[in-house]
Amino acid sequence: MAQLVFKCPRTGMNVQHWLEEAEPREQHPVYESVVCKACTRIHFINSATGKLLGEERAN
């Protein structure tokens, strides 16, 4: 398991979450849905990079 910290897009708070480590089997990104502890909504996180869905395009 890997611990990651992401910024909740609704509240701006840093949120800790544990994800199972991604297996390098595909070139396509794999996103996992997680329930945010800051806003209780679902966010999609790239299991390989730990970035939120859409964050790659913004940065």
SEZA-777993 format. One line per 10 residues: number of its first residue (from 1); their letters; for each residue x, y, z of C-alpha. Coordinates in steps of 0.001 Angstrom, whole numbers. Example, Ala and Ser with C-alpha at 12.3 -4.5 7.8 and 13.67 -1.06 7.14 Angstrom:
1	AS	12300:-4500:7800  13670:-1060:7140
END
This chain:
1	MAQLVFKCPR	0:0:0  1086:3513:-686  188:6605:1275  -551:9721:-720  -1661:13244:9  -3890:15117:-2407  -5543:18513:-2298  -9335:18369:-2227  -10590:20477:-5146  -13701:21568:-3194
11	TGMNVQHWLE	-12195:22551:163  -8519:23094:-701  -7511:20941:2273  -4744:18338:2099  -6179:14834:2486  -4271:11638:3288  -5352:8408:1667  -3975:4882:1248  -4008:3200:-2175  -2809:-178:-3268
21	EAEPREQHPV	314:213:-5358  -349:86:-9076  1105:-2705:-11144  2921:-1468:-14260  840:-3528:-16680  -627:-898:-18996  278:2413:-20564  -3194:3812:-19892  -3743:5550:-16554  -5852:3697:-14009
31	YESVVCKACT	-8002:5820:-11709  -9470:4654:-8422  -12454:6273:-6781  -11884:7426:-3206  -14201:9071:-713  -12662:12362:350  -12421:12811:4118  -12589:16601:3749  -15781:16982:1675  -17231:13406:1693
41	RIHFINSATG	-17470:13398:-2110  -15875:10949:-4507  -12660:11904:-6294  -10763:9871:-8892  -7054:9403:-8230  -4457:8000:-10627  -3141:4919:-8847  328:5306:-10401  929:9049:-9879  -1431:9959:-7040
51	KLLGEERAN	-2857:12881:-8999  -6535:13717:-9292  -8398:13213:-12544  -7940:16399:-14589  -4919:17550:-12562  -2498:16346:-15263  -4074:18716:-17802  -4053:21674:-15391  -325:21381:-14594
END
